[in-house]
Amino acid sequence: MTRKQLLSAAIAATLAAPGAQALEFTADEGLSLAENTTFNLYGTVEPKVISEKNEDGDASTELDDEDSTLGFAFETRVSNAVTAFGQLELEYSSDDNSDGFDSQDSAFLGVKGDFGKVQAGNFDSVYEDLIIDATEVAEDAEISDEAVAGEDNQIAYYSPDWNGFSFRTQARIQGRDEGPANEDSNEVGLSIAGGYTGDNWGLYAGYDDRKADSTDVYSDGETPVNGGKTYVGENTYGVSGIYGIGQLEFGAKYSIQENLDNDPAGDETTFTALRGTFTQGRTEYYGAAQRVSPDDETTVKERDEFTLGVSHQLYEPLSLWAEAGWYDRENDEGDNVMVGAIFSF
């Protein structure tokens, strides 16, 4: 999945919009499209070679895929004030001959206008857009994320831009048959995020109640109950900021994830992260550092995570990248080095 730039994401007209290489079709080109409708076909091919350590500290190297995609998007003008839009994005593996697509990355329908934007379906959390993405910078060797709402069964509203101020809110709705088997109830989880985006800086705050998300139940401080799941109902909240100056852009995040009773990490886990990006012509250098601090370090220890990378655009559709990640786990589990390519169309 390609990196997201927070400043542009905060003011973009649509979520996860197709890239610049998308093939665009309109009704006046003789296609069976409604008048005032634009249809885009876009995608990526993203092979990579990765060397990663397992729980014993042994490294293995393999040819893999970084979520190659094929997407379809449309917009149709309903009236002078309202535009309808939609998107379907599928993921596949470019490194094997598996049948069809591996998963659905996003799928949603919505309407937008001077009132803002409303959409429903499967898409990134509004908390993730403004808080997590402030310090996420890598293609794959990412620092850890705090827990937020799942991306399915969502309805979201994105406000207009009021001289730099904006907000977004979403509801995740889990039906009686969609949640944990032992929870005979419907649940609605709520998230909200917003802030101010200036010419070269931004400040944001976000909250996610995680009421419609499920997780393991712990019988003690270490062991999940076999088959035991429950709705989380514990909050995640955070603040973030970004600042750009010339070829440099910096991001920072501080968030608190509340944990379930008997979680081995204690009552809560905090995430404190910094990110930097330096762009020079077609080349981008980037890195991030994060401290993950559990409330109880008896079982789960505090960790310092680091990621470093470089990306070079050979020409407009093709980029090459290399990254390394260190996660401060026992036996260096998860530490990795990788190189990859992204061809966009």
N, C-alpha and C positions, 0 to 999 in steps of 0.2 A: 504494500500500500504506500503510495507516495506521501511525502511529508506535507503537512499543512502549515501555511503561514497565518498566524493568528490575526494580524491586522486586516488582511484581506478577507479572512473567514468571518470576522466580526461584522463586516458591512456588505458581504456578498448578497446578491439578489436571490440566489437559490442555494440550497444545501447540496454539497458534493456535486457541483456543476461539472458537466463534461469538459475535458481539456481542450486546449486550443487546436488540437489536431482532429477534432471530431468532424465527421462527415455530416453536413447539414443539408436537409431537403425541405422544400416548401411546396405548397399546393400548385403554384404556377409552373412547376417543372414537370407537370403531367402525371404526378403521383396521385394515388387515391387518398388524399388528405383533405380535411375540411379547410374551408377558406380561413385565412389568418392563422394557420397552423404551421409550426416549424418542428421538424423531427430530426434528432441527432443520433448517429450511431458512433460509438467511440469504444476504446479499449486499450489495454496494455498487454505486453508480453514481458514477464519479469523473472528470468532465470537467475539463479545464484549458486555459488559454491560456499558451503559453510563448514567450519570446524568448531565443534561444541563439546564441552566436557559433561559427562554424566555424573550421577550421584557419587560414584567412586573416584572421580577425578580423572577418568580416562577420556581422552579426546577421540572423536571419530569425525571423518570428513565425508561429505556427500554432496552430490548435485541435487538441488532442490528448487523450489519455486516460491517467490515472494508474493503470492496471491495475484496472479494474472487475472485480468478482468475483461469482461465484455458488457457494455452498457447501452441502454436505449433511453432517450429522454425526449419529451415533447413539451411544447407550449402552444396554447391556442387562446386567442383574445376573445373573451366572452362578450365584453363590452368595452367602452372607452375607459372604464374604471376598474375592470376585473380581468385577470388573466388566469386561466387554469394551467396547471403543469403536472408533470409526473416523471418518474424515473424508475428504471429497473436495472440493477447492476449485479451481475453474476460473477463468481470466481471459479477459475479452473487451474489445473496444474499443467504447466508447459513442459515439465520434465518427464512425464510418463504418458501412457496411452489409456488412462482411465476413461471410462465412458462418461460423456456429458460433463456437467459442471459439478464442482465439489460442494458449493454452498451459494446462498443468496446473500450478498453483502448489504444491499439496501433495496427497498421498493416502497414507493410512496406516491400519493396523489395530494394535490392541494390547490389553493387559490391564493392570489396575491394582488395587492393594489395599494392605494394610498393608506389604507387601514393597517398595512403590514402583511403578514403571511400566515396562513393556517395550512397545516399538512398532517396527514395521517398515514401510518404504515410502519416500516422498519427503517430506522436511520439513527445516526449518532445522537447520544444524549446531549441536551443543551448544556449540562454541566461540563461534559467533556469538551465541547466546542470552545468554551471560554476559560476554563481552569486547567484541565489536563493538557490541552494542546499548547498552552503557553510555554511548556518546557519539554514537550515531546518533539524530537527533531530527527530521529533516525528512521531509516527504512525498516530495520529489523532489530538492531541491538538497542532496544529501548530500555530506559529506566522503568521501574515498576509503577503501576497505576493504583490509586486508591479505588475501592469498590464503589461503583455507581450502578444506576438502573440498567437493565438489559435494553437492547435496542428494538425489540419487537413490541407489537400491540400498543403503539404510541400515537397520541394526538398532541400536536405542539402549536403554539402561537409565537410568532416572532414580531416584535413591535417595529414600527418605522424608526428611522433615525431622527431624533430630536436634537439637532445641533450637537451631535456626538454622543448623546445619551440614548441607550436602547436597552431592552430586556427581552428575554425569551423564557417561556414556561412550557412544561409538558406534563401529561398524565400518561402513565403506563397502566393498562387495564388487563388484569389476569382473571379469566373466567374460572368457574368452579372446577372445570376439568383440566385446567392448564397449570395449576400450581402444584405444590407438594401433595402426594397421594393421601397423606394423613390430615390435610387441611381442607375441610369441606366448606369452603367459603370463597367469595369473590374478593379481590383486593385491588385497590387503586393506589399507585405510587405517584408522588408529585415531585417535580424538580423545577427550580427556577435559577436563572443566572442573568447577570446584566452588569452594566458599568458604562464607562466613558471611553470612547476611542478618539484620540486626537490625531494630528497630522503624522506624528512619528512616535506616539506613545499610547498606552491604554492601561486602565485600572478596572478590575472586574471582581465580582464576588458571586459565589454560587452555593446552592444547597440542594441536596437530594435525600428524601426520606427513606428510600429503598424499601418501601412497604410492600411492593409487588414483586420483590426479588426473593428467591429461595436460596438456602445454604445448608451446609451440614449442621447437625446437632451434635454437640460434644458431651460425652458422659463424664469426662474428667478434663484435666488440663491439656490432654494430648490426643485422645482417640475419638474420631467421629463415630457416632452410632451407626451401625450397619443399616443402610437403607433409610436412615433417619433424616428427614428434611423438614425445614420450617421456613415460614416467611421471616425475612430479616427484621424489618421494622426498626432498624438502627440508622442513625443519620450519618451523612457525609457532608462536610461543608469546607469551603476553602476560599482563598483569595489569590489573585494572580496579577502580574503586571508585566508590561513589555515596554521596551524603549529602543528606538533605532536612531543611529547617528552615522551618516555616511554609509559605508559598506558594512557596518557592524549593526547587529540587532541582539538585544539581550532579553531574556525572560526569566521570571521568578515565580515560584508557587509555594504556598504553605497551606496544607489541608489536614483535616482531622477526620479519621474514619472510626466511628464507634463500632465496637465488636459485640457479638452475642455473649451471653453469660457462659462461663467456662471456656471461652476461647483461649487457646494457649498464649496468645499475644496480650492478654489482659483486657481491660475495659475499652481501650482505644489504641490506635496506631496513628502516628503523625508522619507526614511526608513533607520534607523541606528540599526544594529543588532549585537549581540555577541552570540556565541554558545560554549558550552563545553561538552566534552564526556570523561568519565573515565571508562576504561575496567579492570575488575578484574576477571580473569578466564572466566567462562561462563556468568558472569553478567556485564551488561553495565548500567551505570548511566549517564543521560544526562539532559541538560537544555539549554534554550535560553531566551534572553531578547531583546526586540526591542522597539524603540521609533518611532512612526508614527506621523510625523509633517506636518499638512496642512499649506499651505501658508496663508489661511484666516481662522481664528478660530471663526468667527462670528457664524457660524452654526455647523461646524465640528471641534471638539476639539482635541488637541494633546493628544495622548494616549501612555501609557507604557504597553507593553504586556510581559507576562512571561509564560513559559512552563517548567514543570519538569517531568521526567519520569525515569523508570527503566525497563530493559528487562533482562530476565534470560532464557538461553537455557537449558531446562531440559535434552534433548538429541538432536542429530543432526537435526531431522526434526521438533521438537516441541519447541516453545518458548512461554513464558508467559510475559505479560507486563502490566504496570500500569502508568497512566499519569494524570496530572491536568493542566489546562490552565486558565489564567486570562487575560482579554483583555481590562479592563479599560473603558468599555462602560456604558452608562446610565442604571441604574438598574442592573448592572452586566450582561447584556445580552450576551449570548454566553459562559460565564464561565462554565467550565465542569470538571468532574472527571470521569475516566473510567478505566476498566480493560479489557484485551483481551488475545487471544491466536492466534498463527499462526502455522498451520501445513503445511509444505512444502513437495512437492513430485516432 
